[in-house]
Amino acid sequence: MKVRRVFGVFVSILLCSCMINEASSQEPTFELPVELIGFPAVVLFVRLSNFAKKLAYTLNPKTYVSRTRRSIESDDMIDIEEAEKRLIFELGEKVCIYPKVCLYHALKASQTQVKDNVSVDWSDIFSQYKTSKEKHKEYYLLSIFLGDIVASPRFCNQLVKRGRACKE
């Protein structure tokens, strides 16, 4: 009951003030502060522009093409003991690499001047993989990837010296 009475008084005061304002001047009856509309509009436009930037970045094909390949600057940066421990941890105690395969791909990758243009001949790799008579074919692929990714013939030779060469 009291709420209706208070609301009725408020509405009647508002109507009276509107009538007085109309009679006295041509000012608008209801004024909105600039901040009430301006601030949310600025926030909305900033969010829309950020969304448009992110969408354009995502849809741009050059975003995914021109990624630089990570490379090891020096053979001294490779900790052979840590690499061997990690290989044993991930693939088991019998992990081994094929020296010829690892060296071939390491030399091929290290001789490439531009690291972005390294191309792997997948048809050749899988044809050799299928026709190879090695007992552990998964280690054949490991040898390829270690040679190609690390691109260090010295790394392959050190793994062989440490007894990680597959017996053919």
N, CA, C and O atoms as a DFTB+ gen file, in Angstrom:
672 C
 N C O
     1  1       0.822      -1.189       0.000
     2  2       0.000       0.000       0.000
     3  2       0.871       1.260       0.000
     4  3       0.627       2.202      -0.754
     5  1       1.893       1.253       0.865
     6  2       2.760       2.415       0.941
     7  2       3.552       2.582      -0.349
     8  3       3.847       3.702      -0.764
     9  1       3.896       1.449      -0.985
    10  2       4.665       1.515      -2.227
    11  2       3.843       2.174      -3.316
    12  3       4.364       2.982      -4.085
    13  1       2.549       1.834      -3.391
    14  2       1.684       2.459      -4.400
    15  2       1.560       3.959      -4.156
    16  3       1.582       4.762      -5.089
    17  1       1.431       4.310      -2.910
    18  2       1.265       5.720      -2.568
    19  2       2.540       6.493      -2.938
    20  3       2.461       7.575      -3.520
    21  1       3.718       5.937      -2.598
    22  2       4.983       6.596      -2.915
    23  2       5.157       6.675      -4.432
    24  3       5.583       7.706      -4.952
    25  1       4.834       5.607      -5.136
    26  2       4.952       5.606      -6.587
    27  2       4.007       6.624      -7.217
    28  3       4.387       7.323      -8.157
    29  1       2.792       6.714      -6.710
    30  2       1.834       7.694      -7.229
    31  2       2.300       9.111      -7.012
    32  3       2.154       9.954      -7.898
    33  1       2.862       9.392      -5.846
    34  2       3.380      10.731      -5.562
    35  2       4.557      11.041      -6.501
    36  3       4.660      12.152      -7.022
    37  1       5.420      10.082      -6.709
    38  2       6.574      10.284      -7.582
    39  2       6.139      10.572      -9.017
    40  3       6.679      11.473      -9.659
    41  1       5.165       9.810      -9.524
    42  2       4.685      10.015     -10.888
    43  2       4.009      11.370     -11.014
    44  3       4.207      12.063     -12.011
    45  1       3.219      11.761     -10.027
    46  2       2.540      13.059     -10.115
    47  2       3.552      14.214     -10.075
    48  3       3.371      15.210     -10.775
    49  1       4.603      14.094      -9.273
    50  2       5.629      15.135      -9.238
    51  2       6.346      15.205     -10.576
    52  3       6.652      16.292     -11.068
    53  1       6.610      14.058     -11.156
    54  2       7.283      14.021     -12.456
    55  2       6.419      14.656     -13.534
    56  3       6.922      15.413     -14.364
    57  1       5.133      14.357     -13.531
    58  2       4.240      14.952     -14.535
    59  2       4.122      16.463     -14.347
    60  3       4.107      17.214     -15.322
    61  1       4.039      16.902     -13.106
    62  2       3.946      18.342     -12.855
    63  2       5.210      19.061     -13.312
    64  3       5.148      20.146     -13.890
    65  1       6.359      18.440     -13.043
    66  2       7.605      19.088     -13.456
    67  2       7.713      19.136     -14.972
    68  3       8.268      20.081     -15.532
    69  1       7.183      18.120     -15.633
    70  2       7.209      18.124     -17.099
    71  2       6.329      19.242     -17.641
    72  3       6.708      19.913     -18.601
    73  1       5.170      19.450     -17.047
    74  2       4.257      20.498     -17.515
    75  2       4.854      21.885     -17.262
    76  3       4.715      22.786     -18.089
    77  1       5.501      22.044     -16.143
    78  2       6.114      23.341     -15.842
    79  2       7.266      23.614     -16.797
    80  3       7.438      24.737     -17.272
    81  1       8.057      22.575     -17.075
    82  2       9.184      22.755     -17.991
    83  2       8.721      23.086     -19.396
    84  3       9.352      23.890     -20.082
    85  1       7.612      22.471     -19.841
    86  2       7.116      22.757     -21.180
    87  2       6.635      24.187     -21.284
    88  3       6.824      24.843     -22.308
    89  1       6.038      24.650     -20.264
    90  2       5.521      26.010     -20.298
    91  2       6.645      27.031     -20.213
    92  3       6.554      28.097     -20.823
    93  1       7.697      26.727     -19.472
    94  2       8.732      27.730     -19.259
    95  2       9.795      27.773     -20.359
    96  3      10.279      28.854     -20.694
    97  1      10.175      26.611     -20.935
    98  2      11.230      26.635     -21.944
    99  2      11.077      25.456     -22.899
   100  3      10.204      24.603     -22.741
   101  1      11.956      25.441     -23.891
   102  2      11.939      24.384     -24.895
   103  2      12.973      23.294     -24.597
   104  3      13.372      22.579     -25.516
   105  1      13.409      23.145     -23.378
   106  2      14.387      22.147     -23.005
   107  2      13.734      20.763     -22.982
   108  3      12.525      20.647     -22.779
   109  1      14.526      19.727     -23.188
   110  2      13.957      18.383     -23.135
   111  2      13.496      18.045     -21.718
   112  3      14.053      18.521     -20.728
   113  1      12.477      17.220     -21.658
   114  2      11.903      16.895     -20.353
   115  2      12.770      15.903     -19.581
   116  3      12.776      15.903     -18.350
   117  1      13.490      15.070     -20.298
   118  2      14.300      14.056     -19.625
   119  2      15.709      14.104     -20.188
   120  3      15.897      13.912     -21.389
   121  1      16.705      14.358     -19.345
   122  2      18.090      14.459     -19.787
   123  2      18.861      13.205     -19.389
   124  3      18.786      12.737     -18.253
   125  1      19.596      12.683     -20.350
   126  2      20.474      11.543     -20.079
   127  2      21.900      12.056     -19.962
   128  3      22.352      12.835     -20.802
   129  1      22.606      11.629     -18.936
   130  2      24.019      12.021     -18.872
   131  2      24.789      11.381     -20.027
   132  3      24.467      10.276     -20.463
   133  1      25.796      12.077     -20.509
   134  2      26.590      11.602     -21.632
   135  2      27.284      10.287     -21.273
   136  3      27.405       9.397     -22.115
   137  1      27.733      10.167     -20.040
   138  2      28.440       8.973     -19.607
   139  2      27.564       7.718     -19.666
   140  3      28.058       6.611     -19.876
   141  1      26.262       7.912     -19.477
   142  2      25.342       6.776     -19.465
   143  2      25.289       6.082     -20.822
   144  3      25.111       4.865     -20.884
   145  1      25.437       6.827     -21.894
   146  2      25.414       6.249     -23.240
   147  2      26.830       6.122     -23.796
   148  3      27.143       5.129     -24.452
   149  1      27.673       7.090     -23.551
   150  2      29.004       7.121     -24.148
   151  2      29.917       6.004     -23.686
   152  3      30.567       5.368     -24.516
   153  1      29.988       5.747     -22.404
   154  2      30.904       4.732     -21.890
   155  2      30.561       3.332     -22.392
   156  3      31.453       2.639     -22.881
   157  1      29.307       2.887     -22.294
   158  2      29.008       1.553     -22.844
   159  2      29.234       1.471     -24.352
   160  3      29.606       0.414     -24.862
   161  1      29.013       2.570     -25.069
   162  2      29.246       2.558     -26.511
   163  2      30.730       2.395     -26.809
   164  3      31.094       1.647     -27.717
   165  1      31.590       3.079     -26.066
   166  2      33.034       2.958     -26.264
   167  2      33.479       1.535     -25.973
   168  3      34.255       0.960     -26.737
   169  1      32.998       0.960     -24.875
   170  2      33.358      -0.420     -24.519
   171  2      32.908      -1.383     -25.611
   172  3      33.654      -2.288     -25.986
   173  1      31.713      -1.198     -26.116
   174  2      31.188      -2.056     -27.175
   175  2      32.032      -1.961     -28.444
   176  3      32.347      -2.982     -29.054
   177  1      32.398      -0.754     -28.842
   178  2      33.191      -0.586     -30.062
   179  2      34.604      -1.150     -29.907
   180  3      35.152      -1.698     -30.863
   181  1      35.200      -1.025     -28.720
   182  2      36.524      -1.595     -28.482
   183  2      36.459      -3.113     -28.583
   184  3      37.320      -3.732     -29.209
   185  1      35.446      -3.713     -27.974
   186  2      35.310      -5.169     -28.044
   187  2      35.061      -5.644     -29.475
   188  3      35.610      -6.663     -29.895
   189  1      34.251      -4.926     -30.210
   190  2      33.996      -5.296     -31.604
   191  2      35.254      -5.167     -32.449
   192  3      35.515      -6.014     -33.304
   193  1      36.031      -4.126     -32.223
   194  2      37.263      -3.972     -33.014
   195  2      38.281      -5.053     -32.655
   196  3      38.966      -5.562     -33.542
   197  1      38.396      -5.414     -31.378
   198  2      39.296      -6.510     -30.991
   199  2      38.852      -7.829     -31.608
   200  3      39.682      -8.617     -32.061
   201  1      37.555      -8.070     -31.627
   202  2      37.037      -9.284     -32.250
   203  2      37.357      -9.302     -33.739
   204  3      37.750     -10.333     -34.285
   205  1      37.185      -8.142     -34.399
   206  2      37.472      -8.074     -35.835
   207  2      38.956      -8.322     -36.107
   208  3      39.296      -8.996     -37.080
   209  1      39.843      -7.788     -35.264
   210  2      41.280      -8.021     -35.441
   211  2      41.619      -9.501     -35.298
   212  3      42.353     -10.063     -36.110
   213  1      41.071     -10.128     -34.248
   214  2      41.360     -11.540     -34.017
   215  2      40.781     -12.415     -35.124
   216  3      41.403     -13.399     -35.524
   217  1      39.616     -12.070     -35.613
   218  2      39.004     -12.827     -36.708
   219  2      39.835     -12.692     -37.978
   220  3      40.058     -13.677     -38.681
   221  1      40.291     -11.489     -38.273
   222  2      41.122     -11.279     -39.464
   223  2      42.435     -12.040     -39.346
   224  3      42.907     -12.608     -40.330
   225  1      43.033     -12.062     -38.154
   226  2      44.284     -12.799     -37.939
   227  2      44.061     -14.299     -38.130
   228  3      44.886     -14.987     -38.730
   229  1      42.951     -14.789     -37.620
   230  2      42.652     -16.216     -37.721
   231  2      42.369     -16.633     -39.159
   232  3      42.782     -17.712     -39.582
   233  1      41.682     -15.804     -39.899
   234  2      41.293     -16.156     -41.262
   235  2      42.393     -15.905     -42.287
   236  3      42.280     -16.349     -43.430
   237  1      43.451     -15.204     -41.902
   238  2      44.537     -14.903     -42.823
   239  2      45.377     -16.166     -43.051
   240  3      45.904     -16.724     -42.089
   241  1      45.512     -16.628     -44.292
   242  2      46.282     -17.849     -44.544
   243  2      47.764     -17.706     -44.223
   244  3      48.417     -18.707     -43.930
   245  1      48.308     -16.519     -44.267
   246  2      49.725     -16.317     -43.969
   247  2      50.033     -16.545     -42.492
   248  3      51.191     -16.739     -42.122
   249  1      49.012     -16.523     -41.655
   250  2      49.208     -16.768     -40.233
   251  2      49.815     -18.136     -39.998
   252  3      50.658     -18.302     -39.117
   253  1      49.394     -19.109     -40.776
   254  2      49.799     -20.485     -40.538
   255  2      50.954     -20.924     -41.434
   256  3      51.566     -21.960     -41.177
   257  1      51.256     -20.175     -42.454
   258  2      52.291     -20.577     -43.402
   259  2      53.674     -20.141     -42.960
   260  3      54.624     -20.914     -43.076
   261  1      53.809     -18.955     -42.471
   262  2      55.132     -18.381     -42.271
   263  2      55.677     -18.562     -40.854
   264  3      56.396     -17.693     -40.360
   265  1      55.360     -19.641     -40.211
   266  2      55.927     -19.902     -38.893
   267  2      57.383     -20.313     -39.048
   268  3      57.714     -21.121     -39.916
   269  1      58.237     -19.769     -38.225
   270  2      59.642     -20.133     -38.298
   271  2      59.865     -21.442     -37.563
   272  3      59.228     -21.732     -36.550
   273  1      60.765     -22.201     -38.091
   274  2      61.055     -23.493     -37.502
   275  2      62.084     -23.319     -36.390
   276  3      63.073     -22.602     -36.541
   277  1      61.830     -23.983     -35.285
   278  2      62.790     -23.914     -34.193
   279  2      64.031     -24.684     -34.584
   280  3      63.948     -25.773     -35.152
   281  1      65.159     -24.125     -34.283
   282  2      66.401     -24.803     -34.626
   283  2      67.383     -24.670     -33.484
   284  3      67.306     -23.750     -32.670
   285  1      68.297     -25.601     -33.444
   286  2      69.349     -25.581     -32.451
   287  2      70.539     -24.887     -33.097
   288  3      71.000     -25.285     -34.167
   289  1      71.024     -23.853     -32.439
   290  2      72.085     -23.042     -33.020
   291  2      73.417     -23.773     -33.050
   292  3      74.206     -23.577     -33.974
   293  1      73.681     -24.612     -32.057
   294  2      74.971     -25.266     -31.952
   295  2      74.774     -26.692     -31.456
   296  3      73.845     -26.985     -30.702
   297  1      75.672     -27.574     -31.898
   298  2      75.607     -28.955     -31.422
   299  2      75.901     -29.048     -29.930
   300  3      75.500     -30.010     -29.276
   301  1      76.600     -28.051     -29.391
   302  2      76.932     -28.067     -27.969
   303  2      75.712     -27.819     -27.088
   304  3      75.741     -28.085     -25.887
   305  1      74.642     -27.308     -27.691
   306  2      73.437     -27.034     -26.917
   307  2      72.670     -28.318     -26.575
   308  3      71.788     -28.298     -25.717
   309  1      72.991     -29.413     -27.227
   310  2      72.274     -30.662     -27.004
   311  2      72.953     -31.427     -25.878
   312  3      74.146     -31.720     -25.948
   313  1      72.197     -31.744     -24.851
   314  2      72.711     -32.571     -23.758
   315  2      72.376     -34.018     -24.100
   316  3      71.233     -34.454     -23.955
   317  1      73.379     -34.752     -24.553
   318  2      73.165     -36.107     -25.050
   319  2      72.681     -37.035     -23.939
   320  3      71.853     -37.911     -24.188
   321  1      73.183     -36.855     -22.718
   322  2      72.746     -37.705     -21.610
   323  2      71.272     -37.494     -21.311
   324  3      70.526     -38.453     -21.113
   325  1      70.857     -36.238     -21.279
   326  2      69.448     -35.930     -21.015
   327  2      68.563     -36.440     -22.146
   328  3      67.469     -36.946     -21.895
   329  1      69.023     -36.314     -23.383
   330  2      68.243     -36.802     -24.524
   331  2      68.097     -38.320     -24.466
   332  3      67.020     -38.855     -24.731
   333  1      69.177     -39.011     -24.120
   334  2      69.109     -40.472     -24.030
   335  2      68.186     -40.902     -22.889
   336  3      67.400     -41.836     -23.051
   337  1      68.271     -40.237     -21.748
   338  2      67.379     -40.561     -20.618
   339  2      65.916     -40.368     -21.012
   340  3      65.055     -41.176     -20.663
   341  1      65.651     -39.294     -21.739
   342  2      64.265     -39.013     -22.146
   343  2      63.769     -40.051     -23.146
   344  3      62.619     -40.484     -23.072
   345  1      64.622     -40.449     -24.072
   346  2      64.247     -41.490     -25.038
   347  2      63.943     -42.802     -24.320
   348  3      62.967     -43.479     -24.643
   349  1      64.781     -43.160     -23.344
   350  2      64.549     -44.395     -22.586
   351  2      63.257     -44.295     -21.782
   352  3      62.481     -45.250     -21.723
   353  1      63.030     -43.151     -21.171
   354  2      61.815     -42.955     -20.378
   355  2      60.560     -43.070     -21.245
   356  3      59.583     -43.700     -20.841
   357  1      60.584     -42.466     -22.426
   358  2      59.403     -42.434     -23.288
   359  2      59.193     -43.731     -24.067
   360  3      58.058     -44.176     -24.236
   361  1      60.299     -44.348     -24.548
   362  2      60.152     -45.475     -25.472
   363  2      60.665     -46.807     -24.929
   364  3      60.557     -47.831     -25.605
   365  1      61.209     -46.805     -23.743
   366  2      61.647     -48.060     -23.149
   367  2      63.149     -48.270     -23.250
   368  3      63.851     -47.536     -23.945
   369  1      63.628     -49.292     -22.539
   370  2      65.065     -49.564     -22.453
   371  2      65.654     -50.018     -23.779
   372  3      66.849     -49.833     -24.012
   373  1      64.844     -50.607     -24.653
   374  2      65.359     -51.157     -25.915
   375  2      65.353     -50.149     -27.060
   376  3      65.503     -50.534     -28.220
   377  1      65.181     -48.872     -26.752
   378  2      65.129     -47.857     -27.803
   379  2      66.469     -47.812     -28.544
   380  3      67.539     -47.899     -27.943
   381  1      66.373     -47.674     -29.862
   382  2      67.577     -47.602     -30.682
   383  2      67.286     -46.765     -31.927
   384  3      66.132     -46.504     -32.266
   385  1      68.355     -46.357     -32.592
   386  2      68.203     -45.613     -33.850
   387  2      69.027     -46.311     -34.922
   388  3      70.007     -46.997     -34.630
   389  1      68.614     -46.125     -36.154
   390  2      69.366     -46.640     -37.293
   391  2      70.331     -45.545     -37.738
   392  3      69.898     -44.502     -38.226
   393  1      71.618     -45.771     -37.576
   394  2      72.605     -44.705     -37.828
   395  2      72.564     -44.146     -39.241
   396  3      72.637     -42.932     -39.430
   397  1      72.447     -45.028     -40.243
   398  2      72.454     -44.550     -41.630
   399  2      71.262     -43.631     -41.890
   400  3      71.399     -42.591     -42.533
   401  1      70.106     -44.020     -41.390
   402  2      68.880     -43.240     -41.613
   403  2      68.967     -41.901     -40.882
   404  3      68.659     -40.851     -41.446
   405  1      69.386     -41.954     -39.627
   406  2      69.492     -40.727     -38.830
   407  2      70.507     -39.764     -39.448
   408  3      70.236     -38.569     -39.569
   409  1      71.668     -40.280     -39.836
   410  2      72.701     -39.431     -40.434
   411  2      72.255     -38.840     -41.761
   412  3      72.517     -37.670     -42.041
   413  1      71.582     -39.641     -42.581
   414  2      71.118     -39.151     -43.879
   415  2      70.175     -37.952     -43.696
   416  3      70.343     -36.920     -44.345
   417  1      69.197     -38.097     -42.818
   418  2      68.219     -37.016     -42.629
   419  2      68.815     -35.840     -41.863
   420  3      68.407     -34.697     -42.069
   421  1      69.779     -36.110     -40.980
   422  2      70.431     -35.013     -40.270
   423  2      71.274     -34.180     -41.235
   424  3      71.258     -32.950     -41.178
   425  1      72.004     -34.847     -42.110
   426  2      72.805     -34.116     -43.103
   427  2      71.926     -33.332     -44.052
   428  3      72.226     -32.187     -44.392
   429  1      70.834     -33.955     -44.481
   430  2      69.909     -33.287     -45.408
   431  2      69.306     -32.042     -44.758
   432  3      69.194     -30.997     -45.401
   433  1      68.918     -32.149     -43.490
   434  2      68.305     -31.009     -42.798
   435  2      69.331     -29.939     -42.456
   436  3      69.017     -28.750     -42.509
   437  1      70.553     -30.337     -42.104
   438  2      71.560     -29.337     -41.732
   439  2      72.115     -28.594     -42.939
   440  3      72.591     -27.469     -42.794
   441  1      72.066     -29.192     -44.127
   442  2      72.571     -28.541     -45.329
   443  2      71.571     -27.567     -45.928
   444  3      71.938     -26.741     -46.764
   445  1      70.342     -27.648     -45.522
   446  2      69.328     -26.729     -46.034
   447  2      69.590     -25.348     -45.456
   448  3      69.653     -25.177     -44.239
   449  1      69.742     -24.371     -46.330
   450  2      70.077     -23.017     -45.900
   451  2      68.921     -22.373     -45.139
   452  3      69.112     -21.834     -44.049
   453  1      67.725     -22.430     -45.718
   454  2      66.554     -21.811     -45.118
   455  2      65.773     -22.904     -44.401
   456  3      65.332     -23.869     -45.025
   457  1      65.604     -22.756     -43.103
   458  2      64.957     -23.796     -42.302
   459  2      63.472     -23.941     -42.638
   460  3      62.890     -24.998     -42.397
   461  1      62.849     -22.896     -43.192
   462  2      61.431     -22.990     -43.535
   463  2      61.197     -23.867     -44.755
   464  3      60.092     -24.377     -44.944
   465  1      62.221     -24.050     -45.587
   466  2      62.049     -24.794     -46.830
   467  2      62.419     -26.265     -46.715
   468  3      62.564     -26.944     -47.732
   469  1      62.572     -26.765     -45.504
   470  2      62.884     -28.178     -45.334
   471  2      61.653     -28.974     -45.740
   472  3      60.565     -28.789     -45.196
   473  1      61.847     -29.858     -46.704
   474  2      60.723     -30.672     -47.141
   475  2      61.074     -32.141     -46.966
   476  3      62.175     -32.580     -47.297
   477  1      60.144     -32.866     -46.457
   478  2      60.326     -34.293     -46.226
   479  2      59.604     -35.035     -47.334
   480  3      58.438     -34.758     -47.616
   481  1      60.276     -35.955     -47.949
   482  2      59.682     -36.760     -49.011
   483  2      58.962     -37.940     -48.362
   484  3      59.548     -39.004     -48.163
   485  1      57.698     -37.742     -48.039
   486  2      56.939     -38.745     -47.289
   487  2      56.750     -40.035     -48.081
   488  3      56.778     -41.120     -47.501
   489  1      56.561     -39.938     -49.369
   490  2      56.362     -41.161     -50.154
   491  2      57.623     -42.020     -50.121
   492  3      57.537     -43.244     -50.022
   493  1      58.793     -41.387     -50.203
   494  2      60.053     -42.123     -50.114
   495  2      60.228     -42.742     -48.728
   496  3      60.641     -43.895     -48.610
   497  1      59.920     -41.988     -47.695
   498  2      60.073     -42.491     -46.326
   499  2      59.187     -43.702     -46.091
   500  3      59.649     -44.717     -45.568
   501  1      57.922     -43.606     -46.472
   502  2      57.019     -44.722     -46.199
   503  2      57.274     -45.918     -47.116
   504  3      57.028     -47.059     -46.724
   505  1      57.760     -45.672     -48.319
   506  2      58.096     -46.819     -49.172
   507  2      59.299     -47.572     -48.595
   508  3      59.319     -48.803     -48.612
   509  1      60.290     -46.855     -48.090
   510  2      61.429     -47.512     -47.445
   511  2      61.017     -48.163     -46.133
   512  3      61.545     -49.210     -45.756
   513  1      60.076     -47.540     -45.444
   514  2      59.585     -48.098     -44.180
   515  2      58.898     -49.448     -44.411
   516  3      59.111     -50.398     -43.657
   517  1      58.078     -49.521     -45.456
   518  2      57.347     -50.762     -45.734
   519  2      58.255     -51.864     -46.263
   520  3      58.038     -53.040     -45.972
   521  1      59.266     -51.494     -47.033
   522  2      60.141     -52.515     -47.627
   523  2      61.327     -52.877     -46.742
   524  3      62.049     -53.831     -47.031
   525  1      61.532     -52.123     -45.667
   526  2      62.681     -52.420     -44.812
   527  2      62.445     -53.720     -44.052
   528  3      61.311     -54.086     -43.745
   529  1      63.542     -54.404     -43.757
   530  2      63.454     -55.681     -43.067
   531  2      63.865     -55.545     -41.607
   532  3      64.169     -56.541     -40.951
   533  1      63.875     -54.335     -41.103
   534  2      64.259     -54.114     -39.725
   535  2      63.215     -54.710     -38.791
   536  3      62.025     -54.761     -39.101
   537  1      63.698     -55.155     -37.643
   538  2      62.794     -55.760     -36.668
   539  2      61.918     -54.710     -35.993
   540  3      60.757     -54.971     -35.679
   541  1      62.469     -53.539     -35.776
   542  2      61.741     -52.488     -35.063
   543  2      61.453     -51.332     -36.014
   544  3      62.259     -50.410     -36.137
   545  1      60.324     -51.379     -36.674
   546  2      60.025     -50.340     -37.663
   547  2      59.726     -48.991     -37.008
   548  3      59.933     -47.945     -37.624
   549  1      59.239     -49.008     -35.759
   550  2      58.964     -47.726     -35.106
   551  2      60.260     -46.961     -34.845
   552  3      60.261     -45.731     -34.814
   553  1      61.358     -47.684     -34.657
   554  2      62.638     -47.027     -34.450
   555  2      63.194     -46.480     -35.762
   556  3      64.028     -45.574     -35.753
   557  1      62.742     -47.018     -36.874
   558  2      63.102     -46.458     -38.182
   559  2      62.546     -45.037     -38.292
   560  3      63.251     -44.109     -38.687
   561  1      61.258     -44.884     -37.931
   562  2      60.659     -43.547     -37.980
   563  2      61.283     -42.625     -36.941
   564  3      61.451     -41.432     -37.197
   565  1      61.626     -43.157     -35.777
   566  2      62.313     -42.350     -34.767
   567  2      63.635     -41.821     -35.311
   568  3      63.986     -40.662     -35.087
   569  1      64.359     -42.663     -36.018
   570  2      65.642     -42.249     -36.600
   571  2      65.445     -41.130     -37.612
   572  3      66.245     -40.195     -37.673
   573  1      64.384     -41.222     -38.404
   574  2      64.090     -40.173     -39.392
   575  2      63.788     -38.857     -38.688
   576  3      64.344     -37.816     -39.039
   577  1      62.916     -38.904     -37.705
   578  2      62.511     -37.668     -37.043
   579  2      63.639     -37.059     -36.215
   580  3      63.782     -35.836     -36.188
   581  1      64.432     -37.872     -35.548
   582  2      65.571     -37.317     -34.814
   583  2      66.554     -36.652     -35.773
   584  3      67.068     -35.570     -35.488
   585  1      66.814     -37.291     -36.895
   586  2      67.721     -36.698     -37.867
   587  2      67.172     -35.417     -38.448
   588  3      67.900     -34.435     -38.587
   589  1      65.895     -35.414     -38.791
   590  2      65.296     -34.252     -39.445
   591  2      65.050     -33.098     -38.480
   592  3      65.293     -31.943     -38.828
   593  1      64.582     -33.388     -37.295
   594  2      64.224     -32.308     -36.365
   595  2      65.453     -31.732     -35.684
   596  3      65.612     -30.513     -35.625
   597  1      66.331     -32.596     -35.164
   598  2      67.526     -32.100     -34.488
   599  2      68.536     -31.575     -35.501
   600  3      69.256     -30.617     -35.220
   601  1      68.592     -32.189     -36.661
   602  2      69.470     -31.760     -37.763
   603  2      70.929     -31.703     -37.336
   604  3      71.658     -30.774     -37.684
   605  1      71.340     -32.706     -36.580
   606  2      72.714     -32.737     -36.098
   607  2      73.308     -34.128     -36.306
   608  3      72.950     -35.060     -35.586
   609  1      74.207     -34.286     -37.275
   610  2      74.875     -35.572     -37.455
   611  2      75.664     -35.980     -36.212
   612  3      75.781     -37.165     -35.900
   613  1      76.197     -34.998     -35.514
   614  2      76.943     -35.286     -34.289
   615  2      76.044     -35.939     -33.237
   616  3      76.477     -36.844     -32.523
   617  1      74.797     -35.481     -33.143
   618  2      73.842     -36.062     -32.201
   619  2      73.602     -37.534     -32.531
   620  3      73.590     -38.378     -31.635
   621  1      73.413     -37.840     -33.797
   622  2      73.205     -39.236     -34.217
   623  2      74.434     -40.083     -33.882
   624  3      74.302     -41.193     -33.366
   625  1      75.626     -39.563     -34.173
   626  2      76.854     -40.301     -33.883
   627  2      77.039     -40.529     -32.389
   628  3      77.500     -41.596     -31.985
   629  1      76.692     -39.556     -31.566
   630  2      76.843     -39.715     -30.130
   631  2      75.883     -40.766     -29.581
   632  3      76.242     -41.528     -28.683
   633  1      74.657     -40.811     -30.121
   634  2      73.726     -41.857     -29.687
   635  2      74.259     -43.245     -30.073
   636  3      74.111     -44.202     -29.313
   637  1      74.875     -43.349     -31.247
   638  2      75.450     -44.621     -31.676
   639  2      76.609     -45.008     -30.761
   640  3      76.732     -46.168     -30.369
   641  1      77.460     -44.037     -30.420
   642  2      78.596     -44.312     -29.532
   643  2      78.139     -44.752     -28.144
   644  3      78.830     -45.523     -27.478
   645  1      77.006     -44.278     -27.715
   646  2      76.486     -44.638     -26.403
   647  2      75.741     -45.967     -26.429
   648  3      75.131     -46.361     -25.435
   649  1      75.791     -46.655     -27.564
   650  2      75.194     -47.990     -27.661
   651  2      73.730     -48.007     -28.030
   652  3      73.039     -48.983     -27.740
   653  1      73.243     -46.974     -28.650
   654  2      71.822     -46.906     -29.028
   655  2      71.595     -47.190     -30.510
   656  3      70.551     -46.833     -31.057
   657  1      72.555     -47.822     -31.156
   658  2      72.398     -48.182     -32.565
   659  2      71.621     -49.498     -32.651
   660  3      71.884     -50.437     -31.901
   661  1      70.668     -49.548     -33.569
   662  2      69.910     -50.781     -33.775
   663  2      70.810     -51.811     -34.474
   664  3      71.577     -51.467     -35.373
   665  1      70.708     -53.031     -34.064
   666  2      71.480     -54.088     -34.687
   667  2      70.730     -54.577     -35.906
   668  3      69.588     -55.026     -35.811
   669  1      71.372     -54.486     -37.034
   670  2      70.686     -54.800     -38.287
   671  2      70.772     -56.253     -38.646
   672  3      70.241     -56.668     -39.676
